[in-house]
Amino acid sequence: MKVNSRNIKIIKNRLDCLYSEFIIEPLGKEDDVKIGDEDIFIIYPDDIIEEPISVDDFLTYTNDLDNLVKIDDSTVRTGNIRQTILAVDSYYYDYLVPDISFQDNLLEMQIKEDPVLIGLISSKEGIYNEDFGVYPCSQYLAIELRYKSEERYTFEEEDELITRFLYYIHRNTMSQ
C-alpha cells in the first residue's frame, strides 16, 4: 500500500499524535509524508534506527494508540497485537534462524526486528539512554502475536505458545 488521497490525512494525524504524545521526532519538511510514498520513517529519540516501516505496518501499529499499554518490562499490547522482547543472540538470529511464523485460527506469530510498539512505549516513558546503548526500538528482537479477530488466548496461554514457538525454532536450528 502507498500513501494516497484516502489515507494521507489519517497518517498525518497519527504522526502528529506520535510527535506530541510519544516523543517521536517530527520529520523535516523535505521528508514530510506525501502521496505515493511506500514507507514512513519514525524517528525515535536517541536511536540509531534508519529503516522505515511500510504504510501498511504504520497504519496497523498506530491503529489503537490510545490503548497501547506496557504489560511488564518486556511486553506491550495494543488492540490485536502483543510484542514481547526476546533476549537472543542477534548474530544467531540474523544468520542461523530461518524466517519462521506460526498461525492458527486465532493469531499469527513471528519474530520482528526493531519492534515498533516496544519503541513507542520506550520513547513515551523515556526508557532509553544512548550513552549506555539502550535504544527505544533498534537492537531489539520481539515476538509478535497478531490476533485475527476479537477472540483471544489468556496471557498464560500466549506465554505457552511463545515458549513452544521458540523451542521449535531452537530445535530446528540445532539440527541443521
N, C-alpha and C positions, 0 to 999 in steps of 0.2 A: 504494500500500500504506500502511496505517496501522500504528501500534504496536498490537499485540494481545497476548492472553494467551500466544500461542505464541512471539513474538519479543521480548517485553519483557526477559526475563532475558538473552538474547544481547546486546541493545542496551546494557543497563546494564553488563554485563561488559566490552563493548568500550569504553564510555565510561570505565570505571574504568582500563582499560589506557591510554587516551589521557591521562587525568589523571596517572597515575603514570609513564609512560614517554615521553610526548611533550610534556610541559609545557603541556598544554591545560588551561585554567582550568575548574574544576568549575562547573556551573550552580548557581544559588541554589536553595534549597528550593522557592520558588514557581515556578521554571522547570524543575523536575525532569521527566524524561520520564514520560508517563503513557499508559495505554491510550486510544486514539482520536487521538493526535497524528499529524499527517501529515508533520511536518518535525522536524528535530533541529538544534539550534544547537551549533556547535563554536566555542568562544571561544579564538582563537589569542592568544598573548601579544603585547602592543603592536600589535595590528592594529585596523583600523577597520571590518572586515567586519561587516555586520549581517544578511546574508541567510542563512537556514537552508538546509540541504540536505534533500532528500526522504529518507524512510525507506529507500526502495529504494537510492538512491545511497549512503547511510550504510552500509547492510549490504554493498554491493558494495565500496566503498573500504576498509572495515575488515575484510574477509574474511580477509586474509592479512597482517596487520600484522607478524608475526614475520619475514616475508621482504621487507619494504619496504626497498629499498636505493637509495642515491644512486649513479647511474652516473657522472655528472660534474656540473659546476656548473650544468647546465641540465636534467638528465634524472633522473627517478626511475622505479622499476619495482617492482611487486609483483604476484605471481600472473599474471593475464592482462591487466594494464593497464600501459601506459607513458605518462608525461606528460613533455613537453619544453617548456620555457618558450620563448615566441616574443617576439622583440624587434620589436614592431609598434606603430604609432601607434594608441592605443586609440580616438581620435576616428574615425580612418579605419575601424577595425574596427566600432565600435559603430554608425556611421551609414551606411557605404557597403557593407560586406561582407554579402552575404546569408548566411543560416544554411545552410551547405553541409556535407554529410557525404559520406563515401566508404565504400563497402562492397565487399568481395569475399568469397570463400568462407572466408577465414581471419579477417578482422578488420573492425571498424568504426572509422572515424577521423573526428574532428571537433574543432573549436576550443572550448575551455572557458574561461570566465571564473572567476577565483578557484579555481584547481585544488587540490583537497583534498589529494592526495598530496604535491604541492610544499609546501603549507602544513604538513603533518605533519612532513616531513623538516626544513624550515626551523625549525620550533618545537623539534624534538628536538635539533638541532645548534646552536641559538642564532644562526641566520643571519638576523638582523633587527635593526633599530635605528630606532625610531620617530623619533628626532631627525633622522635623515637620510632619512626617507621610505622606508625599506626594511622592508616588512612581510612576514610569513611567507606570506600567501596572497593577500590583496587586492592590487590593482594589477597582477596578472599575468594574462596570457593564455597558455594552453598548448595544444599539440596533443596530443590523447589518442588512443591506439591501444588498443582493447579487442579481445582475441582471443576467438573463439567456441569454440575447442577448445584442445587441448594443442599442436597443430601451430603452429610459429612461423616467421616470417621471421628472417633473420640481422639483426643490428644495422645492418649496412651497407644491407641491403635496406629496412629500416624507414626509414633516413635518406633513401634514394632515393624511397620512397613519399611521405614528408613533403615533400621538395623538389618533387615533381611536383604534389602536392595544393596547396601554396602557390602554385606557378606558375599552376595552373589558376584559383585564386581571384583572383590578381592580374590575370591576363589578362582574365578575365570582368568584373571591376570597372572595368578601364581602358577597356573597350569600351562602357560604359554612358554 
